[in-house]
Amino acid sequence: MKRTSPLVAKTSPTFFNFLRSKPKYRFRLVDFKNKDYKTDLLLSQTRCDLEISPKGIMVAGNFNNHESIIPLLKNEIESISLVRGKETIDTFYLSPMHILIKMGIPSRVARLFKVYPSEYKISETQVIIKCEEYQLKLITDGTNFETLLRTFTKSGYSEELNLMRKPSLNLLSYSVY
């Protein structure tokens, strides 16, 4: 019999479930394709979280209104692609972020001193995990790229890791005069 979706382990309900706070998921499962590249609409567009370990990756989330886990063993993973979102820096003259960037401070540190939200924008980071049987595409906040890269590298996924960075647009380098 042909399987179309991965083995999904369900967590067992306990009496004290009402005492636990709801987990804050940092990822969104955007696309889930099986071996025949057919999309499973029941699993896509759900919030989830990644647990990365040297033995594999677990995608934990609220799939089909049940807290479930999709296990991905390390030997099943063919490639992991990290796509960093487009970064836009548009500060005004003499803003704290502008001064720090002109002094040579990296934008990932200088963005903490922005005055307006429009001074620094970064689009979402994409994580694409290709396995033998299926493919997952997750998105997260654009500022999580460096953390994900460090975590995947420390866990031993350097060989499977592909990095892609979208172009950065720094409007400070353009002068009107």
C-alpha positions in Angstrom: 0.0 0.0 0.0 1.4 3.4 -0.9 1.8 6.0 1.8 1.0 9.6 0.9 1.9 11.4 4.1 4.6 10.8 6.7 4.1 9.0 10.0 2.6 11.6 12.4 3.0 10.8 16.0 0.2 12.2 18.3 0.9 13.3 21.8 -1.2 11.7 24.5 -3.7 13.8 26.3 -3.3 14.2 30.1 -5.5 15.5 32.8 -3.4 18.6 33.3 -3.5 19.9 29.7 -5.4 22.9 30.9 -2.5 24.0 33.1 0.0 24.1 30.2 0.2 27.3 28.3 -0.3 27.2 24.6 3.1 26.9 22.8 4.3 29.8 20.7 5.1 28.5 17.3 7.8 30.3 15.4 7.4 28.6 12.0 4.6 28.2 9.5 4.4 25.0 7.3 3.6 26.6 3.9 4.0 23.6 1.7 4.1 19.8 2.2 4.6 17.5 -0.8 4.9 13.7 -0.9 7.0 11.5 -3.1 4.8 12.2 -6.2 5.0 16.0 -5.6 1.4 16.2 -4.6 0.5 18.8 -2.0 -1.2 17.7 1.2 -3.6 20.5 2.0 -4.4 19.1 5.5 -0.8 19.7 6.7 0.0 22.9 4.9 -0.7 26.4 6.3 -0.3 25.4 10.0 1.9 26.8 12.7 4.7 24.6 13.9 8.1 24.6 15.5 11.4 22.8 14.7 13.5 20.7 17.1 16.9 20.2 15.6 19.2 17.4 17.0 22.1 15.5 15.6 19.9 12.4 15.0 17.2 14.2 13.1 14.6 17.0 13.0 11.2 17.0 14.6 8.4 19.3 13.2 5.9 19.8 16.1 2.7 21.5 15.5 -1.1 21.6 15.6 -1.8 19.5 12.5 -5.5 18.6 11.9 -6.4 20.2 15.3 -4.2 17.7 17.2 -0.7 18.4 18.6 1.4 16.2 16.4 5.0 15.5 15.5 6.6 14.8 12.1 9.9 13.0 12.6 12.7 13.4 10.0 15.7 11.1 10.6 19.1 12.5 9.6 19.8 9.6 7.1 16.5 10.4 5.3 17.3 14.1 4.8 18.7 14.8 1.3 19.1 18.6 1.6 18.2 21.6 3.7 17.9 24.9 2.0 17.9 28.2 4.0 16.8 31.2 2.0 17.4 34.6 3.7 14.8 37.3 3.0 15.5 40.6 1.3 16.9 43.2 3.7 16.0 46.9 3.3 17.7 49.6 5.3 16.1 53.1 4.9 17.1 55.4 7.8 17.0 59.1 8.1 20.0 61.3 8.7 21.2 61.4 12.3 19.0 58.5 13.5 20.8 56.3 16.0 20.7 53.4 13.5 22.1 55.6 10.8 25.0 56.7 13.0 25.8 53.1 14.1 25.9 51.8 10.5 28.1 54.7 9.4 30.5 53.8 12.3 30.7 50.2 10.9 28.4 48.4 13.3 26.7 45.4 11.6 23.0 46.0 10.6 21.9 43.1 12.8 23.1 45.0 15.9 22.2 48.5 14.6 18.6 47.6 13.9 18.0 47.4 17.6 18.4 51.2 17.8 15.9 52.1 15.0 13.4 54.9 15.8 10.8 54.0 13.2 9.8 50.5 12.2 10.3 51.4 8.5 14.0 52.0 9.0 14.9 48.3 8.8 12.9 45.6 7.1 13.7 42.0 6.3 11.4 39.6 4.6 10.8 36.1 5.8 13.3 33.3 6.0 12.4 30.0 4.2 13.5 26.6 5.3 13.1 23.8 2.6 13.8 20.3 3.8 13.9 17.6 1.1 13.7 13.9 2.2 13.4 10.7 0.3 9.6 10.5 0.7 8.5 14.1 1.0 9.4 17.8 1.0 8.6 20.5 3.6 8.7 24.2 3.2 8.6 26.4 6.3 8.7 30.1 6.8 9.8 32.2 9.8 10.7 35.7 10.7 13.6 37.1 8.7 15.7 37.8 11.8 16.0 34.0 12.6 18.3 33.3 9.7 21.6 33.5 11.7 20.2 31.4 14.6 19.0 28.7 12.2 22.3 28.6 10.4 24.2 28.2 13.7 21.9 25.5 14.9 22.0 23.5 11.8 25.8 23.7 11.6 26.3 22.8 15.3 24.0 19.8 14.9 26.0 18.4 12.0 24.0 19.3 9.0 26.8 21.2 7.2 26.9 18.7 4.2 23.1 18.9 3.6 22.9 22.7 4.1 22.4 25.0 1.1 22.4 28.8 1.7 20.7 31.4 -0.5 20.6 35.1 0.3 18.3 37.5 -1.4 19.9 40.8 -2.3 20.3 43.5 0.4 19.1 47.0 -0.4 20.9 49.7 1.6 19.4 53.1 0.8 22.2 54.8 2.7 24.6 54.2 -0.1 22.5 56.2 -2.6 22.9 59.9 -2.5 20.5 62.5 -3.8 23.1 65.1 -4.6 
